[in-house]
Amino acid sequence: MTERQKSWLTLIALWLMLLLMATLRPLAVPDEGRYGEIGRWMLLSGDWLTPRLNGLPFFHKPAYLYWLQAISLATFGVSAFALRLVPALHAGLMLVALYLAVRTFSTEQIARRAAVMLGTSLTFLVGGQYINHDMLVATWIGVAIWCFAFAFQAGDKPHATLARLGFAACALGMLSKGLIGIALPGLVIFVWLIWTRQFKKILYLPWLSGLALFALIALPWFVMAQQKHPGFFNYMFIGQQLNRYTAATYNNPAPWWFYLLAITILFFPWVFFALNQLRRPLPSLASSPGVARPWTLLCWIWVAAILAFFSIPNSKLVGYILPVMPPFALLAALGWERAMAHRARAHTVFVVLCAVNIALALGLVTQVGKVTRTGRTEDVARVLACKARPTDTIYTTGAFPYDLPFYAQTTRPLIVLGDWPALRKNTGDGWERELFEGADFDLQAAQVLQHPDQLVAAGAKPGNWFVARSDNRMTELLPDWQRFYEGAGWVLYRSGRGLAPKSPEATQHKGLPGCQH
């Protein structure tokens, strides 16, 4: 077996391990419940233009993730695994892009080691199966940077085809999560070109064909969404992107060093081999055996620029830092070569560290469900799916059960009760705002947001259900609601206490699509 064949078998094994781990845990809330349900609803409704959460437009992010989820659900059936296949495919692409790039300008051994370091990290094994937009945009940012870098390194003028691929990757990055899909590759390449004195090459990029390709891929959905929903541009680009970057009023505030800790956890223990190189004098930092100086510089600039970019906002989330992992993997592989490759037991140590990492990831994905069980509604959803009819109405208040519609496979939006005029004035960056801001784009769909008074009349009629957190006390004042099932953290109530079914057929129904007898 050749060294190259060993590398490809290793990549395939790592990806298959990721797929296996993707089957071992329930949906995480709110993110996986929210984004997974939007993809399911897109498939159910047939509306591929407007992402919807509980029937309401949801324009926090572009539609690329939801399109792929809907396709995966249509192909493999409605399951958490079908949803996770989308980020897993992108994680695999990130891994392959790293391997192919490093193999081109370095040795097979260093390329394989960098890929193994990335593939055994929590970044890949956990982040690579997490259902949100972060792995998608991180992958396309990385592909764009690699393509542009190789284009500029091709000679006195950029390689046109590679540059066009870079433009296409930026377009897919923008469709994944918005403007950072363009801004971050541009920032990294801009600084790198100046530092390596190649900036004049930028004049020779295939700008016309590259921008045309970018526009063809990225712009149609944004333009059509704006045409159907006036105010969409302002909401997404100003409200959800610019304001979230500059304002201090959004969720998840964290100190400036947050991402240093995040990188340490996501890329443990390999991060230390990369950071160990910082002990060297600054002039020699970009010099590494087997790798030309421009490529090592690219990696350090890639890490530093994106780390600085995301450390500025007050709001910080772990997944934002995923784009720096490919260059960190190469830097870690180079650090290993410098610190460990000459040691007698280096291979044994490497294998042990890989095994420890895999064990940590496996422990995390198998235990996280137990820790988060009270926040999820999977148990309630399974009961509801078999007992409710597709025409029944489901009410909720106090908190939104993000994963319930997906697990039960509801065919109608939930009725969400609240004092919505007051919530518009007082609520912060939470689930209520997601819903009422979406309602502003579709007044007809906004009827799912109702006042709590509706619960009284709904309780007197059969065919209604109410889902609430276990600590919700509203139903204690509503005698017509019957406690039907109590889950780990949520309770299911049925309306029409004491009312007999209208006919024998009423007790014999197939339930919702999510029913598993």
C-alpha positions as CSV (number, residue, x, y, z in Angstrom):
1,M,0.0,0.0,0.0
2,T,1.4,3.4,-1.0
3,E,1.6,6.3,1.4
4,R,-1.1,8.2,-0.6
5,Q,-3.4,5.2,-0.3
6,K,-2.8,5.1,3.5
7,S,-3.7,8.8,3.7
8,W,-7.0,8.3,1.8
9,L,-8.0,5.3,3.9
10,T,-7.2,7.4,7.0
11,L,-9.5,10.2,5.9
12,I,-12.3,7.8,5.1
13,A,-12.0,6.2,8.5
14,L,-12.1,9.5,10.3
15,W,-15.2,10.6,8.3
16,L,-17.0,7.3,9.0
17,M,-16.2,7.7,12.7
18,L,-17.8,11.1,12.5
19,L,-20.9,9.6,11.0
20,L,-21.1,7.0,13.7
21,M,-20.8,9.5,16.4
22,A,-23.6,11.6,14.7
23,T,-26.0,8.7,15.5
24,L,-25.3,8.7,19.3
25,R,-27.1,11.7,20.7
26,P,-30.4,13.5,20.5
27,L,-31.0,16.9,19.0
28,A,-29.5,19.7,21.1
29,V,-31.7,22.7,21.9
30,P,-32.1,25.4,20.9
31,D,-29.8,25.3,17.9
32,E,-30.3,21.8,16.4
33,G,-34.0,21.8,17.2
34,R,-34.4,25.2,15.5
35,Y,-32.3,24.7,12.4
36,G,-33.4,21.1,11.9
37,E,-37.0,22.0,12.1
38,I,-36.6,24.8,9.6
39,G,-35.2,22.3,7.1
40,R,-38.0,19.8,7.7
41,W,-40.6,22.6,7.3
42,M,-39.1,23.6,4.0
43,L,-39.5,20.1,2.7
44,L,-43.0,19.8,4.2
45,S,-44.3,23.1,2.9
46,G,-42.5,23.1,-0.5
47,D,-41.5,26.7,0.0
48,W,-37.8,26.7,-0.8
49,L,-37.5,30.5,-0.8
50,T,-38.5,31.4,2.7
51,P,-37.0,29.6,5.7
52,R,-39.7,29.3,8.4
53,L,-39.7,28.6,12.1
54,N,-43.1,27.5,13.3
55,G,-44.5,28.8,10.1
56,L,-43.0,32.2,10.5
57,P,-40.2,33.6,8.2
58,F,-36.8,33.2,9.8
59,F,-34.2,35.4,8.2
60,H,-31.3,35.2,10.8
61,K,-29.3,33.2,8.3
62,P,-29.4,32.5,4.5
63,A,-31.1,29.4,3.2
64,Y,-28.2,27.1,2.1
65,L,-28.2,24.9,5.2
66,Y,-32.0,24.4,5.0
67,W,-31.9,23.5,1.3
68,L,-29.4,20.8,1.9
69,Q,-31.3,19.6,5.0
70,A,-34.5,19.3,3.1
71,I,-32.8,17.3,0.3
72,S,-31.2,15.0,2.9
73,L,-34.5,14.5,4.7
74,A,-36.2,13.7,1.4
75,T,-33.5,11.2,0.6
76,F,-32.9,9.5,3.9
77,G,-36.1,10.1,5.8
78,V,-36.8,12.4,8.8
79,S,-34.1,11.8,11.4
80,A,-31.4,13.6,13.3
81,F,-28.8,11.7,11.3
82,A,-30.2,13.0,8.0
83,L,-29.8,16.5,9.4
84,R,-26.3,15.9,10.7
85,L,-25.2,14.5,7.3
86,V,-25.1,18.1,6.0
87,P,-22.4,19.5,8.4
88,A,-20.6,16.2,8.3
89,L,-20.2,16.4,4.6
90,H,-18.8,19.9,4.9
91,A,-16.5,18.7,7.7
92,G,-15.2,16.0,5.4
93,L,-14.7,18.6,2.7
94,M,-12.7,20.7,5.2
95,L,-10.5,17.7,6.0
96,V,-9.9,16.8,2.3
97,A,-9.2,20.4,1.4
98,L,-6.5,20.6,4.1
99,Y,-4.9,17.3,3.1
100,L,-4.8,18.2,-0.7
101,A,-3.5,21.7,0.0
102,V,-0.7,20.6,2.3
103,R,0.2,17.7,0.1
104,T,0.7,20.1,-2.7
105,F,3.4,22.3,-1.1
106,S,4.7,19.8,1.6
107,T,5.2,16.1,2.2
108,E,2.7,13.3,2.3
109,Q,3.5,12.6,5.9
110,I,3.0,16.2,7.1
111,A,-0.3,16.4,5.1
112,R,-1.6,13.2,6.6
113,R,-0.5,14.2,10.1
114,A,-2.3,17.6,9.8
115,A,-5.4,15.8,8.6
116,V,-5.3,13.3,11.4
117,M,-4.9,16.1,14.0
118,L,-7.9,17.9,12.6
119,G,-9.9,14.7,12.2
120,T,-9.4,13.5,15.8
121,S,-10.2,16.9,17.4
122,L,-13.5,17.9,18.9
123,T,-13.7,20.4,16.0
124,F,-14.2,17.6,13.6
125,L,-15.8,14.8,15.7
126,V,-18.3,17.1,17.5
127,G,-18.4,20.3,15.6
128,G,-18.6,18.4,12.4
129,Q,-21.9,16.9,13.3
130,Y,-23.5,19.9,15.0
131,I,-26.6,21.2,13.1
132,N,-26.0,24.9,12.5
133,H,-24.4,27.1,9.9
134,D,-20.9,27.3,11.5
135,M,-19.2,24.2,9.9
136,L,-20.6,25.1,6.5
137,V,-19.3,28.7,6.4
138,A,-16.0,27.6,8.0
139,T,-15.5,25.1,5.3
140,W,-16.2,27.4,2.4
141,I,-14.0,30.2,4.0
142,G,-11.2,27.6,4.1
143,V,-11.7,26.5,0.6
144,A,-11.8,30.1,-0.7
145,I,-8.5,30.9,1.1
146,W,-6.8,27.8,-0.2
147,C,-8.0,28.5,-3.8
148,F,-7.0,32.1,-3.8
149,A,-3.6,31.4,-2.2
150,F,-2.8,28.7,-4.7
151,A,-3.9,31.0,-7.5
152,F,-1.6,33.8,-6.4
153,Q,1.3,31.4,-5.8
154,A,1.0,30.0,-9.4
155,G,3.3,32.6,-11.0
156,D,3.5,36.3,-11.9
157,K,-0.2,36.3,-12.6
158,P,-2.9,34.5,-10.6
159,H,-4.1,31.1,-11.9
160,A,-7.5,32.0,-13.4
161,T,-9.4,28.8,-12.8
162,L,-8.3,28.6,-9.1
163,A,-9.3,32.2,-8.6
164,R,-12.7,31.5,-10.1
165,L,-13.1,28.6,-7.7
166,G,-12.2,31.0,-4.9
167,F,-15.0,33.3,-6.0
168,A,-17.4,30.4,-6.1
169,A,-16.4,29.3,-2.6
170,C,-17.0,32.8,-1.3
171,A,-20.5,32.7,-2.9
172,L,-21.3,29.5,-1.1
173,G,-19.8,31.0,2.1
174,M,-22.2,33.9,1.8
175,L,-25.1,31.6,1.2
176,S,-24.0,29.7,4.3
177,K,-23.9,32.5,6.8
178,G,-23.8,35.9,5.1
179,L,-21.1,38.5,4.7
180,I,-18.4,36.7,6.6
181,G,-18.2,34.3,3.8
182,I,-16.7,37.1,1.8
183,A,-15.1,39.3,4.4
184,L,-12.9,36.7,6.1
185,P,-11.3,35.2,3.0
186,G,-10.8,38.7,1.8
187,L,-9.2,39.8,5.0
188,V,-6.8,36.9,5.2
189,I,-5.8,37.1,1.6
190,F,-5.4,40.9,1.7
191,V,-3.1,40.8,4.7
192,W,-1.1,37.9,3.3
193,L,-0.6,39.5,-0.1
194,I,0.7,42.7,1.5
195,W,3.0,40.8,3.9
196,T,4.5,38.6,1.1
197,R,4.7,41.6,-1.4
198,Q,2.4,40.1,-3.9
199,F,-0.4,42.7,-3.7
200,K,0.1,43.9,-7.3
201,K,-1.0,40.5,-8.5
202,I,-4.5,41.3,-7.4
203,L,-4.9,43.5,-10.5
204,Y,-4.7,40.4,-12.7
205,L,-7.5,38.4,-11.0
206,P,-10.2,37.4,-13.4
207,W,-12.5,39.9,-11.8
208,L,-15.3,40.0,-14.5
209,S,-15.8,36.2,-14.7
210,G,-15.1,35.7,-11.0
211,L,-17.6,38.3,-9.9
212,A,-20.1,37.0,-12.5
213,L,-19.7,33.5,-11.1
214,F,-20.1,34.8,-7.6
215,A,-23.3,36.7,-8.5
216,L,-24.8,33.7,-10.3
217,I,-24.4,31.5,-7.3
218,A,-25.0,33.9,-4.3
219,L,-27.3,36.7,-5.4
220,P,-30.5,35.1,-6.8
221,W,-31.8,33.9,-3.4
222,F,-31.1,37.2,-1.7
223,V,-32.8,39.2,-4.5
224,M,-35.9,37.0,-4.6
225,A,-36.2,37.1,-0.8
226,Q,-36.1,40.9,-0.9
227,Q,-38.7,41.0,-3.6
228,K,-41.1,38.8,-1.7
229,H,-40.3,40.2,1.7
230,P,-39.6,44.0,1.6
231,G,-37.2,44.9,4.4
232,F,-35.4,41.6,4.2
233,F,-32.0,43.2,3.2
234,N,-32.2,45.6,6.2
235,Y,-33.2,42.9,8.6
236,M,-30.5,40.4,7.6
237,F,-27.5,42.5,6.7
238,I,-28.0,45.4,9.2
239,G,-30.0,43.8,12.0
240,Q,-28.6,40.3,12.1
241,Q,-25.1,40.9,10.9
242,L,-23.8,44.4,11.3
243,N,-25.7,45.1,14.6
244,R,-24.8,41.7,16.1
245,Y,-21.2,42.4,15.4
246,T,-21.1,46.0,16.8
247,A,-23.8,46.0,19.5
248,A,-23.4,44.9,23.1
249,T,-27.1,44.0,23.7
250,Y,-27.1,40.5,22.3
251,N,-26.8,37.1,24.0
252,N,-23.6,35.3,24.9
253,P,-21.3,38.1,26.0
254,A,-17.8,36.9,26.7
255,P,-14.3,38.4,27.4
256,W,-11.8,38.9,24.7
257,W,-9.9,35.8,25.6
258,F,-12.9,33.5,25.0
259,Y,-11.7,32.2,21.7
260,L,-8.3,31.3,23.1
261,L,-10.0,29.0,25.5
262,A,-12.4,27.7,22.7
263,I,-9.4,26.8,20.5
264,T,-7.7,25.0,23.3
265,I,-10.8,22.9,23.9
266,L,-11.7,22.3,20.3
267,F,-8.2,21.4,19.2
268,F,-6.8,19.8,22.3
269,P,-4.1,18.6,22.6
270,W,-2.7,19.5,19.2
271,V,-3.1,23.2,19.8
272,F,0.0,23.1,22.1
273,F,2.2,21.9,19.3
274,A,1.2,24.9,17.2
275,L,1.5,27.4,20.0
276,N,4.9,26.0,21.1
277,Q,6.3,27.5,17.9
278,L,5.6,31.0,19.4
279,R,8.6,30.5,21.6
280,R,10.8,31.0,18.6
281,P,12.1,34.4,17.6
282,L,9.6,36.3,15.5
283,P,11.8,36.5,12.4
284,S,12.0,32.7,12.2
285,L,8.4,32.0,13.1
286,A,7.4,31.6,9.5
287,S,10.3,29.2,8.7
288,S,9.5,25.5,8.8
289,P,11.3,22.6,7.3
290,G,9.4,21.2,4.3
291,V,7.1,24.2,3.9
292,A,7.9,27.3,2.0
293,R,7.7,30.6,3.9
294,P,4.6,32.0,2.2
295,W,2.5,29.1,3.2
296,T,3.5,29.2,6.9
297,L,2.9,32.9,6.9
298,L,-0.5,32.3,5.4
299,C,-1.4,30.0,8.3
300,W,-0.3,32.4,11.0
301,I,-2.1,35.3,9.3
302,W,-5.2,33.1,8.8
303,V,-5.3,32.3,12.5
304,A,-4.5,35.8,13.7
305,A,-6.8,37.7,11.4
306,I,-9.9,35.6,12.1
307,L,-9.2,35.3,15.8
308,A,-8.9,39.1,16.0
309,F,-12.1,39.6,13.9
310,F,-14.3,37.5,16.2
311,S,-12.7,38.7,19.4
312,I,-13.9,42.2,18.9
313,P,-17.7,41.7,19.3
314,N,-19.2,41.5,22.7
315,S,-21.3,38.4,21.7
316,K,-19.2,35.2,21.2
317,L,-20.1,31.6,20.4
318,V,-17.7,28.7,20.2
319,G,-18.6,27.8,16.6
320,Y,-17.5,31.1,15.2
321,I,-13.9,30.2,15.5
322,L,-14.1,27.0,13.4
323,P,-12.5,28.7,10.3
324,V,-9.1,28.8,12.0
325,M,-8.8,25.1,12.5
326,P,-7.3,24.0,9.2
327,P,-4.3,26.4,9.5
328,F,-4.0,25.4,13.1
329,A,-3.8,21.8,12.1
330,L,-0.9,22.5,9.7
331,L,0.9,24.6,12.3
332,A,0.4,21.8,14.8
333,A,1.8,19.2,12.3
334,L,4.8,21.4,11.8
335,G,5.2,21.9,15.5
336,W,5.1,18.1,16.0
337,E,7.8,17.6,13.3
338,R,10.0,20.1,15.1
339,A,9.4,18.8,18.7
340,M,8.6,15.1,18.4
341,A,9.4,13.5,15.1
342,H,13.0,12.7,16.0
343,R,12.0,11.0,19.3
344,A,12.0,7.2,19.5
345,R,8.5,6.8,20.7
346,A,6.9,9.6,18.8
347,H,4.6,7.4,16.8
348,T,3.3,5.6,19.9
349,V,2.7,9.0,21.6
350,F,0.8,10.2,18.6
351,V,-1.4,7.2,18.5
352,V,-2.2,7.4,22.2
353,L,-3.1,11.1,21.9
354,C,-5.4,10.3,19.0
355,A,-7.1,7.6,21.0
356,V,-7.5,9.9,24.0
357,N,-9.1,12.5,21.8
358,I,-11.5,10.0,20.2
359,A,-12.5,8.7,23.7
360,L,-13.2,12.3,24.8
361,A,-15.4,12.9,21.8
362,L,-17.2,9.6,22.3
363,G,-17.8,10.3,25.9
364,L,-19.2,13.7,25.2
365,V,-21.6,12.6,22.5
366,T,-22.9,9.6,24.5
367,Q,-23.4,11.6,27.8
368,V,-24.7,14.9,26.6
369,G,-28.2,13.6,26.2
370,K,-28.4,12.7,29.8
371,V,-27.2,16.1,30.9
372,T,-29.7,18.0,28.7
373,R,-32.8,15.8,29.0
374,T,-34.8,18.3,31.0
375,G,-34.5,20.9,28.3
376,R,-35.6,18.7,25.5
377,T,-39.1,17.6,24.5
378,E,-38.3,14.3,22.7
379,D,-40.1,12.2,25.2
380,V,-43.2,14.4,25.1
381,A,-43.1,14.6,21.3
382,R,-43.1,10.8,20.9
383,V,-46.3,10.5,23.0
384,L,-47.9,13.5,21.3
385,A,-47.1,12.1,17.8
386,C,-49.1,8.9,18.5
387,K,-52.0,10.4,20.4
388,A,-52.7,13.6,18.3
389,R,-54.4,13.8,15.0
390,P,-52.8,15.8,12.1
391,T,-55.8,18.3,12.5
392,D,-55.3,18.8,16.2
393,T,-54.0,22.1,17.5
394,I,-51.0,22.3,19.8
395,Y,-50.5,25.3,22.2
396,T,-47.4,26.3,24.1
397,T,-46.3,29.2,26.2
398,G,-43.5,30.3,28.5
399,A,-40.8,28.7,26.4
400,F,-40.6,27.3,22.9
401,P,-40.1,23.6,22.4
402,Y,-37.7,23.8,19.5
403,D,-37.3,20.0,19.0
404,L,-40.9,19.0,19.5
405,P,-42.2,19.8,16.0
406,F,-39.3,17.8,14.4
407,Y,-39.7,14.7,16.6
408,A,-43.5,14.7,16.4
409,Q,-43.4,15.7,12.7
410,T,-46.2,18.1,13.2
411,T,-48.0,19.3,10.0
412,R,-49.3,22.6,11.5
413,P,-47.5,25.3,13.4
414,L,-47.8,25.5,17.1
415,I,-50.0,28.2,18.6
416,V,-47.6,30.2,20.8
417,L,-49.3,32.2,23.6
418,G,-48.0,35.4,25.1
419,D,-48.6,39.0,25.7
420,W,-47.0,39.9,22.4
421,P,-47.4,43.7,22.5
422,A,-45.6,43.7,25.9
423,L,-43.0,41.2,24.7
424,R,-42.1,43.4,21.7
425,K,-41.3,46.2,24.2
426,N,-39.5,44.3,26.9
427,T,-38.0,41.0,25.6
428,G,-34.4,40.7,24.8
429,D,-32.5,38.5,22.3
430,G,-34.6,35.3,22.8
431,W,-37.1,32.9,21.3
432,E,-39.9,35.4,21.5
433,R,-38.0,37.9,19.4
434,E,-37.3,35.2,16.8
435,L,-41.0,34.6,16.4
436,F,-42.5,38.1,16.5
437,E,-39.8,39.5,14.2
438,G,-40.6,36.7,11.8
439,A,-44.3,37.6,12.0
440,D,-43.6,41.1,10.7
441,F,-42.7,39.5,7.3
442,D,-46.0,37.5,7.0
443,L,-49.1,38.9,8.7
444,Q,-51.1,35.8,7.8
445,A,-48.7,33.4,9.4
446,A,-48.5,35.8,12.4
447,Q,-51.9,34.3,13.6
448,V,-49.9,31.6,15.4
449,L,-49.0,34.2,18.0
450,Q,-52.0,34.6,20.2
451,H,-52.9,35.9,23.7
452,P,-53.0,33.5,26.7
453,D,-56.7,34.0,27.0
454,Q,-57.2,31.7,24.1
455,L,-56.2,28.8,26.3
456,V,-59.4,28.9,28.2
457,A,-61.7,28.4,25.2
458,A,-59.3,25.8,23.7
459,G,-59.4,23.7,26.9
460,A,-63.2,23.2,26.6
461,K,-62.9,21.6,23.2
462,P,-61.5,18.2,22.2
463,G,-58.6,18.0,19.8
464,N,-56.3,20.5,21.5
465,W,-53.0,19.9,23.2
466,F,-50.9,22.1,25.5
467,V,-47.2,21.7,26.0
468,A,-45.4,23.6,28.8
469,R,-42.4,23.4,31.0
470,S,-42.8,21.4,34.2
471,D,-42.7,24.6,36.3
472,N,-45.5,26.3,34.3
473,R,-48.4,26.9,36.6
474,M,-50.9,28.3,34.0
475,T,-52.9,25.1,33.7
476,E,-53.6,24.9,37.5
477,L,-56.2,27.7,36.8
478,L,-57.7,25.9,33.8
479,P,-59.9,23.1,34.9
480,D,-60.7,21.8,31.3
481,W,-57.1,20.8,30.7
482,Q,-56.1,17.3,31.7
483,R,-52.5,16.3,32.5
484,F,-51.8,13.6,29.9
485,Y,-48.1,12.9,30.1
486,E,-45.2,14.2,32.2
487,G,-41.7,14.1,30.6
488,A,-38.3,14.9,32.0
489,G,-38.7,18.6,31.8
490,W,-42.0,19.3,29.9
491,V,-45.6,18.3,30.5
492,L,-48.3,17.4,27.9
493,Y,-51.9,18.4,28.5
494,R,-55.1,17.3,26.6
495,S,-58.2,19.5,26.3
496,G,-61.8,18.5,26.9
497,R,-61.5,16.9,30.3
498,G,-64.3,14.4,30.8
499,L,-65.5,14.6,27.2
500,A,-66.0,11.3,25.5
501,P,-64.8,10.7,21.9
502,K,-67.4,11.6,19.3
503,S,-67.1,8.2,17.6
504,P,-65.1,5.0,17.8
505,E,-63.0,6.2,14.8
506,A,-61.8,9.1,16.9
507,T,-59.8,6.8,19.1
508,Q,-58.3,4.9,16.2
509,H,-56.1,7.2,14.2
510,K,-52.7,7.0,12.8
511,G,-51.4,10.0,14.6
512,L,-48.7,12.3,13.4
513,P,-45.9,11.2,11.0
514,G,-43.5,11.0,14.0
515,C,-45.4,8.3,15.7
516,Q,-43.3,5.2,16.3
517,H,-45.4,2.2,17.5
